């Protein structure tokens, strides 16, 4: 018997069943990074270098080895560091089936994510189709803002019309049988002109037809730190140094399929 999950998060309330995921039969693999080169492929990814909330984003937090890509969160000299990768200006697909195999190893005060973003998001209020939509295929936190363990929770979110007074949001959640922290899982999105469908481990977990973007968006693999934010508080001692911190997001591969005429 299939499990059934009622996912209700205003302004969207929907029913999702355990439907197996797979790229539609007419789709073909058009873009991928298997992270085999032992170095970040700069023809596919850009590593941010700006300050973001409570952390300095740095390419030094990003590495590639035999096990794949790693984005590590660490502390040094009273500062916190992490990595933020984007395909902005390099690859910005419109529609498709997006999938990544990821192991989250998060810590309080930080969260990591696999998501899509539009450079025009929020620039045209009331027109998410052309402005684009922040599409969070999977956001993971170890703790919530009160420090409660929520490692089993998968969060799927849509944001549009900017992040100020006009901000709009829809989202769904799925509670896994065991913690998603520390183990490998596949996270996927089927994005068409009519809807978004979100999957975890080849099972449909949420879908929405609200604010569907009709414009090209970049792919992002990111970790972020914000003290006393939605992921809780930064540990008093920080996250450990760059060589010994256990906190990171590991990625085996990212793949994109699209419909072919």
C-alpha positions in Angstrom: 0.0 0.0 0.0 1.4 3.4 -0.9 1.9 6.0 1.8 -0.1 9.2 1.3 1.0 12.6 2.5 -1.2 15.7 2.8 1.1 18.7 2.1 -0.6 22.0 3.1 1.4 25.2 3.1 -0.5 28.4 2.2 -1.1 29.5 -0.5 -1.0 25.9 -1.8 -2.5 22.7 -0.3 -2.0 19.6 -2.3 -2.0 15.8 -2.0 1.1 13.8 -3.0 1.4 10.1 -3.4 4.5 7.8 -3.7 4.7 8.1 -7.5 8.0 6.8 -8.9 10.1 9.5 -10.6 11.8 9.2 -14.0 12.5 11.6 -16.8 9.6 11.4 -19.3 10.3 9.0 -22.1 10.7 11.8 -24.6 13.4 13.5 -22.5 17.1 13.2 -23.2 20.1 14.0 -21.0 21.4 17.4 -22.1 23.7 18.6 -19.3 25.6 16.9 -16.5 28.5 17.1 -14.1 29.7 13.8 -12.6 32.5 15.6 -10.7 35.2 13.3 -11.9 37.9 15.9 -12.8 39.3 16.4 -9.2 38.7 20.1 -9.7 35.7 22.3 -10.1 34.7 22.6 -13.8 34.7 26.4 -14.3 33.0 26.0 -17.6 30.0 24.8 -15.7 30.1 26.5 -12.3 31.0 29.9 -10.7 32.0 30.0 -7.0 30.7 33.1 -5.2 33.2 35.3 -3.2 30.8 37.7 -1.5 29.6 38.0 2.1 26.2 36.4 2.7 24.5 36.7 6.0 26.8 35.3 8.7 29.4 33.8 6.4 32.1 34.6 3.8 31.5 32.7 0.6 34.8 31.3 -0.8 36.0 28.9 -3.5 38.3 27.5 -0.8 35.2 25.8 0.7 34.7 23.8 -2.5 36.6 20.7 -3.5 36.3 17.7 -5.8 37.8 14.3 -5.3 37.0 10.6 -6.0 33.8 10.8 -4.0 32.5 13.9 -5.8 31.9 17.5 -5.0 32.2 18.9 -1.4 31.0 22.2 -0.1 32.4 22.6 3.4 31.3 24.9 6.2 34.1 25.9 8.6 35.4 28.6 10.9 38.8 30.4 11.2 39.9 33.4 13.2 36.4 34.1 14.4 34.9 34.1 10.9 32.7 31.5 9.2 33.1 30.3 5.7 31.2 28.2 3.2 30.6 27.7 -0.5 28.0 28.8 -3.0 28.0 27.5 -6.6 25.9 28.7 -9.5 25.7 28.2 -13.3 24.7 31.9 -13.8 25.9 33.1 -17.2 27.0 29.6 -18.1 23.9 27.5 -18.2 20.3 28.7 -17.6 17.8 26.1 -18.8 14.1 26.6 -19.2 12.1 23.5 -18.2 13.4 20.0 -17.7 14.0 17.2 -15.2 16.7 18.2 -12.8 18.3 15.6 -10.4 21.2 15.4 -8.0 22.6 12.8 -5.7 23.4 14.5 -2.4 24.5 13.8 1.2 23.7 16.7 3.6 25.8 17.0 6.7 24.5 20.1 8.2 24.9 21.9 11.5 22.9 24.4 13.6 22.9 27.9 12.1 23.4 26.6 8.6 21.5 25.0 5.8 22.4 23.6 2.3 20.3 23.4 -0.8 19.9 22.3 -4.5 17.8 25.0 -6.3 17.1 27.1 -9.3 17.1 30.9 -9.5 16.4 33.6 -12.1 18.5 36.8 -12.4 15.2 38.7 -13.0 13.4 37.3 -10.0 11.4 40.1 -8.4 12.1 42.7 -11.1 8.7 42.4 -12.6 6.2 42.3 -9.7 3.1 40.2 -10.4 4.7 38.4 -13.4 6.6 35.4 -12.1 6.3 33.7 -15.5 8.7 36.2 -17.0 10.6 37.3 -13.9 11.3 33.8 -12.8 10.8 32.0 -9.5 13.3 30.8 -6.8 12.7 27.1 -7.0 14.1 25.1 -4.1 14.3 21.5 -5.2 15.5 20.6 -1.8 16.5 22.6 1.3 17.9 20.8 4.3 18.3 21.9 7.9 19.5 19.9 10.9 17.6 22.1 13.3 14.9 24.7 13.2 15.0 28.2 14.6 14.4 26.9 18.1 17.1 24.3 17.9 14.8 21.3 17.4 16.2 18.4 15.4 14.4 18.4 12.0 16.9 16.3 10.1 14.1 14.1 8.7 12.4 17.0 7.0 12.6 17.7 3.3 11.5 21.2 2.3 10.4 22.3 -1.2 9.8 26.0 -1.7 8.8 28.5 -4.4 9.5 32.3 -3.9 8.6 35.0 -6.3 8.0 38.8 -6.5 11.2 39.6 -4.7 12.0 39.3 -1.0 10.5 42.5 0.2 6.9 43.6 0.8 5.7 42.0 -2.4 7.2 38.6 -1.6 5.1 35.5 -2.4 5.7 31.9 -1.3 4.3 28.4 -1.7 5.9 25.3 -0.4 5.6 21.7 0.7 7.3 19.4 3.2 7.9 15.6 3.5 9.0 13.9 6.7 11.3 11.0 5.9 11.3 7.8 8.0 14.9 8.5 9.1 17.1 11.5 9.2 18.2 12.8 5.7 21.3 14.1 7.3 24.4 12.0 6.8 23.1 9.7 4.1 22.9 9.7 0.3 19.6 10.5 -1.4 18.5 11.7 -4.9 16.5 14.9 -5.1 14.7 15.9 -8.3 12.4 18.3 -10.0 10.2 18.0 -13.1 9.6 21.5 -14.3 7.2 22.0 -17.2 5.2 25.0 -18.6 2.3 23.9 -16.3 3.7 22.6 -13.1 6.6 21.7 -10.7 6.8 18.1 -9.4 9.4 17.4 -6.6 10.9 14.0 -5.8 13.0 12.4 -3.1 14.6 9.0 -3.9 12.4 8.6 -7.0 9.2 9.2 -5.2 6.9 12.2 -5.8 6.7 14.3 -2.6 5.0 17.5 -3.7 3.7 19.3 -6.7 2.4 22.8 -7.5 1.0 24.7 -10.5 1.4 28.0 -8.8 3.7 30.7 -10.2 5.4 28.5 -12.8 8.4 30.2 -14.3 8.6 30.4 -18.1 12.1 31.8 -18.2 15.6 30.3 -18.1 17.1 29.8 -14.6 20.5 28.9 -13.3 21.3 25.8 -11.1 22.7 26.3 -7.6 24.4 24.1 -5.1 24.8 26.1 -1.9 25.4 26.2 1.8 24.5 29.3 3.9 25.0 30.4 7.5 22.7 32.8 9.4 23.0 33.1 13.1 19.6 32.9 15.0 17.8 32.3 11.7 15.5 29.6 10.4 18.2 27.0 11.0 19.0 28.0 14.5 22.1 29.4 16.1 25.7 29.1 15.2 27.5 26.8 17.7 29.5 28.7 20.3 32.7 27.2 19.1 32.0 27.6 15.4 32.3 24.8 12.9 35.9 23.7 13.2 38.7 24.5 10.8 38.8 23.8 7.1 40.6 20.5 7.4 38.5 19.0 10.2 35.0 20.4 10.0 32.5 17.6 9.5 29.8 19.9 8.1 29.4 19.9 4.4 27.2 19.1 1.4 28.5 16.2 -0.8 27.3 15.8 -4.4 27.9 12.8 -6.6 26.4 14.2 -9.7 23.9 16.8 -11.2 22.0 15.9 -14.3 19.4 17.7 -16.5 17.1 16.1 -19.1 14.9 18.0 -21.5 12.2 17.3 -24.0 13.4 16.7 -27.5 11.4 17.4 -30.7 
